[in-house]
Amino acid sequence: MTKAFDWTGRVGDVWAAEWQRTDRSLAGVGAALNAAILAAAPERGSAIDIGCGAGSTSLALAAIRPALSINGIDLSPALVGVARERGAGVANLQFDIADAQSLGGRRADLLFSRHGVMFFADPVAGFAALREAAAPGAALVFSCFRPRADNAWTRVVDAAVGNDPAPVTGYAPGPYGLADPDFTRDVLRRAGWTRAAPHSVDFRYVAGAGADPVDDALSFLSRIGSAARTLADAAPERRAALCASLRNALTQHVRDGAVAFDAGAWIWTATAGEPA
């Protein structure tokens, strides 16, 4: 399980409330991921969306592969609730509250995820559980962030609120858990996946838009991302100062009527190997 992040409680509830702004921020990588998933998707059979969130990736695939049975799973009841509302009436789609490491004998011809597999406490065990749920020759397609150095939105926000990320010395569940492609390739190999290959995607991370994009970005990043915990834990006077610093930083990144940052992700594809 992804115990380091309380997806079943507060974290999942916040993400459910913020799904529209989160989808906006990841729209660039989402489009590239959807294309990669479609390229690997069979016309028929079954597919599982790991960490489906509010259901956007499942919904996109369901519309193009109407004969493919798609099951989106997530630990968060709140996110699954949103996904079910959005997917109501889509015959080949269902959403369940479930743990990716306890798939209960499911067999899938395709497994996919938009940024939902970076939170395993033990990544080899997590991907091995996915391999157990994969039919022979099934494809795995997922996205994850490239290193922090390639993601200005994290660097700018951390600097503005005084976060000082520790040097990466090994795996830790979180947004950058699978940022190192050599590490991820080895994890997949050890978990029973073959022909693992990453594709690099540059995209525009939109943090704020609308009539006041800076205010919108400040609101969003105060709830989602690396600044959220820092701001929540700060004393009121300190929080006000940090918010002012963050607002100033966001003002410097208004482009074409939006607060946007350069960002980078990997899209991984792999194939289920023979069982050990």
Secondary structure, DSSP 8 states (H G I E B T S, - for coil): --TTS-TTTHHHHHHHHTHHHHHHHTHHHHHHHHHHHHHH--SSEEEEEET-TTSHHHHHHHHH-TTEEEEEEES-HHHHHHHHHHHTT-TTEEEEE--TT--TT--EEEEEEES-SS--SSHHHHHHHHHHTEEEEEEEEEEEE--GGG-HHHHHHHHHHT-------S--SSTTTT--HHHHHHHHHHTTEEEEEEEEEEEEEEEE-SSSHHHHHHHHHTTSSHHHHHHHHS-HHHHHHHHHHHHHHHHTTEETTEEEEEEEEEEEEEEE----
